[in-house]
Amino acid sequence: MKRIGLMGGTFDPIHVGHLVAADAARHALDLETVFFIPSNIPPHKREAPEATPEQRFEMVLLATLDHPQFEASRVEVDRPGPSFTIDTLREFRQMFPEAELWFITGADALLEILTWKDARELLTLASFVGATRPGYPLEKLSQVKEGLGRLADSRIKVLEVPALAISSRDLRKRVREGRPIRYMVRRLVERYIYKMGLYGGRPEGLES
């Protein structure tokens, strides 16, 4: 059976932690393809993304260009309104009716899954893998599993990924303050950020 990974997120911007987590999940779960799915309007974010949906999609495209098993998906960018995971899973289930779907997200987001739209239906459409940095406390996960019902034990896994210490919020702050972001994002993404003036960055901030 084909196994497909779906990595959702704001990706404002996408960074190497996202890529390492996706590749770790691809390897651990023997995924054929991992689709990166930037959101249009993230429903659980209090603040709107600084980059537009189109800009975030373009950064995802640049970051994944040279990995043969990574693909950028426009499913949420092209769908108007809030980007609910349940709607995305329903779309991918229609596209790949026979595939085993794995939704890759951060472990911190996974702990909030009970607040997601149609939470109990989520596990009927896909399994979930929560990427976390070593030492991240996950005591609440057992309570979350209880709230999701009998499918949770077999449909939720946790994967430790050291590179997840990097955060998009910190990267935006670094750009605003003129600090380097090289090696935290892919080179093409770094160039795009400065060329487009995202996050308060200036073209002259990009070193050769």
Residue, then its C-alpha position, 0 to 999 in steps of 0.5 A: m500500500k502506498r504511504i504518503g506524508l502530509m506536512g501542514g503548517t504556516f511555514d512563515p518561513i519554512h526552515v531546516g527543522h521542518l525539512v529534517a522532521a519531514d525527512a525523518a518521518r519519511h525514513a521512519l515510516d517508509l513514506e513514498t512522498v511528503f507533501f508540504i501544505p502551507s496554510n491559507i489562513p491558519p485557524h489556531k494562530r492568534e496573529a496573521p502570518e507576515a508573508t502572504p499565502e503565495q509567498r509562503f508557498e513559493m518559499v516551500l517550493l524553493a525549499t523542497l525543489d531538490h528532494p525527489q520525494f518532497e512536493a509543495s501542495r497548493v491545496e490549502v493556499d487555493r482553498p478560501g477561508p480558514s485552513f482546517t486540517i480535516d478539510t485537507l485530509r478529506e481532499f487527500r483521501q479523495m485524491f489517494p483513496e487507497a493510500e495510507l496517509w500520515f499527517i506530520t506536525g509538531a508535537d506541541a500542535l498535536l497536544e491541541i488536537l482536541t480543539w481542532k475541527d471534527a477532531r474525532e474524524l481526523l484519525t479515521l482519515a489519517s495517522f498522525v506523527g508528532a515531531t518533537r525535540p528531545g526532552y520535550p514534555l509529553e505528559k498531556l499526550s495520554q489525556v489527548k489520546e483518551g479524548l480521541g478514542r480507541l484509534a488514538d494508540s495505533r494512529i498517533k506516534v511521536l518522533e524526536v527531531p533535534a533540529l526542531a529547536i529552530s522556530s519560524r518566530d525566531l527566524r522572523k525576529r533575526v531578520r528584523e534585527g539584521r542577524p544571520i539566518r544562513y544554515m537555518v533556512r535553505r539558501l534559496v529561501e534566504r535569498y527570497i526573504y531578502k529579495m522580497g523584503l519579508y520580515g523587515g529584511r533588506p536586500e543588503g542583508l543578504e551576504s554573497 
